[in-house]
Amino acid sequence: MDLSRNELIGILPPCLANLTSLRLLDISQNLFTGNVASSPLINLILLRYLSISTNKFQVPDSFKSFANHSNLKVFFSDFNQLVPEHDHVQTRVPKFQPRFLSLSNCKANEELTKPPSLLYYLYDLRYVDLSFDQFMGALPYWLFENNTRLQVAVMKNNSFMGSFHLPSRPNLDVREIDISNNQIQGEIPLNISMIFPYLTGLILSGNGFGGRFSKWLVSMNSLEFLDLSSNQFSGTLPKEFVTGTSSFHLKLSNNNLTGKIPPGVFKSQSFEALYLDRNNFEGEISNVHFSRSSYLRILDISNNNLSGKLPRWTKNLLGLLELDLSNNHFDGSIPEEFCYNADLWLLDLSHNNLSGSLPHCSSPSSQSLSHIYLSKNRLNGLLTPSFLNISSLEILDLGENNLSGSIPKWISNLSSLRILRLKDTGVLG
């Protein structure tokens, strides 16, 4: 039975308890109220799938009312309110053993500062989501210790603190861990690749992790997505900082990393998205060469201290979609190679020391460009028909340059253009 998204209000009707043969029930995204423990749901013990998400239910943290729901394997209760049940003490393993349990955005009661104690007694759990629940205290690493079949654990946007403890023995099933936006500090354990050897996604952003990078990452060959942004990592990237996978998303944004970016990072054919922005990297990158077989789709090395000439290797990155080199100290002219990439839709070279005339991006290979940011440089000359034939262009920001002349008529041919910024350029209207 699917009653989702109907704006139904009030408590659940008592007659629902008569539908004892129900296997699937979805009443999500309504305005139901009341305490789940006293609702007709407690009689539906044959349920295998239950979603009560996005209502106004009160859900006791003991889940005692579901103690006999041995068939219930998928339970979604996001966007309700978890409430403490003080008179309940768990003494034995419950029959309720869900495989998928989602309790995100449950606006935890002020008295409820820790995850439900029920989680201690679940042995068949495969997926758990406790995000945005205002939980505090130590990260519940025992989830990995007790649930040897656990594959995905999402505990982002809470107030967990302390160190990142790992279970004492390897967990071969864990694939994704997201503990971003908490208050966890210290270094990442060196044996993480041994404990989670098949981990494909690790999101630790928005915490207080620090220290220098070690070779723990080099040995995590199964990783496909790693987000360490907005932490306190320092020092330089090791030369071995290259993964063996062929579709790797790496985010190291907003840390305290210094030194030169290792050439191996650019030469690697492993990265699909590479974010090194908002660090203190320095040096030149013009002499780095990408392979034509690179999988790179997104490259963001903005907000660093990089210098020298702009690289010409963009023509080798045939599948590149986004390139952000803004807020650095690049100088010289803009190579026309930036216009040769048929898939590139975002180009940001703003806030540098670039000079010379605008690049000619009117060739058929420039037709995907829709966002161009060249502001706060030292570009000069007239607004020649550099972007005349780019029908996809939506944003063109040329502000704070040394351009001259008047706004040309060909601008009106850019049918998709929504924003044209010419502030402090010297161009007359």
Secondary structure, 3 states (H helix, E strand, C coil): CECCCCCCEECCCHHHHHCCCCCEEECCCCEEEEEHHHCHHHHCCCCCEEECCCCEEEEECCCHHHCCCCCCCEEECCCCEEECCCCCCCCCCCCCCCCEEECCCCCCCCCCCCCCHHHHHCCCCCEEECCCCCCEEECCCHHHHHCCCCCEEECCCCEEEECCCCCCCCCCCCCEEECCCCEEEECCCCCHHHHCCCCCEEECCCCEEEEECCCCCCCCCCCCEEECCCCEEEECCCCCCCCCCCCEEEECCCCEEEECCCHHHHHCCCEEEEECCCCEEEEECCCCCCCCCCCCCEEECCCCEEEEECCCHHHHCCCCCEEECCCCEEEECCCHHHHCCCCCCEEECCCCEEEECCCCCCCHHHCCCCEEECCCCEEEEECCCCCCCCCCCCEEECCCCEEECECCHHHHHCCCCCEEECCCCCCEC
